[in-house]
Amino acid sequence: MCWHAFCPELLSTASGDKTVRIWDTRTQKCTANISTRGENINISWSPDGNTIAVGNKEDLVTFIDARVMKIRAEEQFNFEVNEISWNKDSDTFYLTNGQGCVHILSYPELELLHVIKAHPGTCICIEFDPTGRYFATGSADALVSLWDADELCCLRTFSRLEWPVRTISFSYDGQLLAAASEDLVIDIGEVQTGEKIADVPVEAATFTVAWHPKQYLLAYACDDKDSYDRKRDAGSLKVFGFAND
């Protein structure tokens, strides 16, 4: 799922049922249902709000015009596509792959501009900071790397986790970066220095983290089990926070 960049009532979801749906949280109703050609596993909404990209298990990325809710283009890739994202200006499109690379394409032309060898292991996740100055990638090598979005150079790495990095998130002001994996902590580091700010202890693998858009509140979901029935998933969402400066 992902939110519209500046219309907080609009939410998009992608599913293994081969659909993308748009939801209005004010009415709690689906306002659009777009059929796609495969079982969808990732989704991204462009910062300008005009386009939704969704990737499926066959590494096909579908681009949907969010203004008319119709498919604009499809791009088939011949390698494993993990996460997808746009830059802040919505004129370049990024995707991570199984060879540890970040592919950067022009948008809407979808012409390949650059391929960055970001990690020796599978490049799993990618996230842009709110200012658009940086993006970060997480990898199977247990590293998070921070990149200058203009120069496309690696500024620093965060190496405190020991398992493949599954999810990353920048704080609302771009000052903090949270990363999580199968480690029993969520690592929070300072973007400018790389220094550790906090560890959030968890009891199971963490597969998604997300900062609040205006506060130092971090939501996260783990592979928790029900305390009464260890074979059943708990399905719980938790929040960690500390006071703003």
Protein Blocks (a to p, Z undefined) as FASTA:
>chain_A
ZZdfklmkbccdddfkopacdddfklopafbdcddfbdcfbdcddfklpaccdddfkopa
cdddfklopafbdcddfbdcfbdcddfkopaccdddfkopacddddfklpafbdcdfbfb
dcfbdcddfkomaccdddfkopacdddfklopafbdcfkbfbdcfbdcddfkopaccddd
fbfbdcdddfklopafbdcddfbdcfbdcddfkbccddddddddcfklmkbcfkiacddd
dddZZ
